C-alpha cells in the first residue's frame, strides 16, 4: 500500500520533498500556515515601527525578508530539483526573483494544488502505526510525517544583562524591514554573521552610525576580517561582544563603551523549535540551540516514519535539501530500504550528530555534516559535488570584495 504522507511547510524544503515524492508516484499532503508558499522567501509586511522583542504582545513574524535583500549564494546553488533558474537572473538574485522561481517551480511540478494554505499544524502525535496530525478543527492519520518547517523560524534572543531596560528599541533581524526607520540613529547590530553583514550595509546610508558587535569563528564570514570604518558613508565599525546594557549605553567585553545608542538589532540567528511536537517525543533534543541526534540528520531514530528535512546549518541549503529529499523519497517509494531499527539506534547512540546552532568546533561540525551528505550521494546515486570547497571559495570571494561581493563574477567547478 502506498504511504500516506504529510509534509509540514511549503517553503523550498517542503516543495523539494513533494517534487521528489510525486516523481515516484506518491502524492503528499502539504500543510502551510500562511496564505502563500515560499517559506522565508515570501515577504511579509510589518508595522511601521520595529517589532520590539521585549513586548510579549508583539506580532508573530514568519519571514525575515526585507525589500532590498538579495541571496548570499549564487543562483547555481539555489536550484530546486532539476528546475533551472532563468538565465537572465542576477548571479545573486533578489528576494522577488527567488520567490518567483519557487512559485513557478511549484506550478510546473504540479505541487501548488497539493498545498493546504492557512492551515497551521497544531499537534503531531503517534497514533497506532501512524501519526495523528491536528489542524484547526480536523485530525487526520498519516503513515509518515515530514517536518519541513526549516531552521530559521524562531529568533534566538540573546541574553544580555540590562537588555530589558534598554532605553531604545530592541528588535531581531527577522523583523528588520525598512532602513529609513533608523534615519539619523546610532544602531548596534548584535552578532557578526550573515544578517549583520547585509543589514549593516542596508542601514549605512540612513543611520548616523552602525556598530557590529560580535565575533565569529574564522569560517570565512567577511565580518570576521573587517577592521576600521566602512560602508557608504564610512559609518560602519566592528566591535567586541556586549557585556551589559545600561540606559542607552552598551558596555562591551573588552571594556569599550558605545554611548547613546538609539536601537539594537539582534542578528543572533535562530533556535530550533517544533511546538507541534511538544509532548510527543521525549528521547531527543527538540528545541533550543541543538536538535537530535537524528539518523542521517533526518530520521527520528525511535520511529523513522517521522522525518526532519533541512535542519543542518552552515551548508548550501538548497543542495542539502535536494539530497535529503531524494533519499527520503527513495526510502518511502521502496527503491531503497532503511537499516533495521536496532542498527539505526545503535549508529545514533555511537556517535550520532547533534545538529547545533553554534557548534563549538565549526570545522568538525562541517566535516560531520558533509560526510553525511556524501553517504546520501553514495546511497542515492546523486553526483558527489564539492559543496564544502564551494563554500570556502565563496567566503574567500566575500573577503576580497567586502562591501559588494555580489557585484563581481564568481565561478566554481563543483566537480568532485
Secondary structure as UniProt FT lines:
FT   STRAND          5..8
FT   HELIX           12..23
FT   TURN            24..25
FT   STRAND          29..31
FT   HELIX           39..41
FT   TURN            53..54
FT   TURN            56..57
FT   TURN            67..68
FT   HELIX           75..78
FT   TURN            81..82
FT   TURN            87..88
FT   HELIX           95..108
FT   TURN            109..110
FT   HELIX           112..114
FT   STRAND          115..116
FT   STRAND          121..127
FT   TURN            128..129
FT   STRAND          130..135
FT   TURN            136..137
FT   STRAND          138..142
FT   STRAND          144..147
FT   STRAND          154..155
FT   HELIX           163..165
FT   STRAND          169..172
FT   HELIX           173..175
FT   HELIX           179..182
FT   TURN            183..184
FT   STRAND          186..190
FT   HELIX           194..204
FT   TURN            205..206
FT   STRAND          209..213
FT   HELIX           222..225
FT   TURN            232..233
FT   STRAND          236..239
FT   STRAND          242..246
FT   TURN            247..248
FT   STRAND          249..252
FT   TURN            253..254
FT   STRAND          257..258
FT   STRAND          263..266
FT   STRAND          270..272
FT   HELIX           275..277
FT   TURN            278..280
FT   STRAND          290..292
FT   TURN            296..298
FT   TURN            301..302
FT   TURN            304..305
FT   STRAND          306..308
FT   HELIX           317..332
FT   TURN            333..334
FT   HELIX           341..349
FT   TURN            350..351
FT   STRAND          355..356
FT   HELIX           362..380
FT   HELIX           387..400
FT   TURN            401..404
FT   HELIX           405..407
//
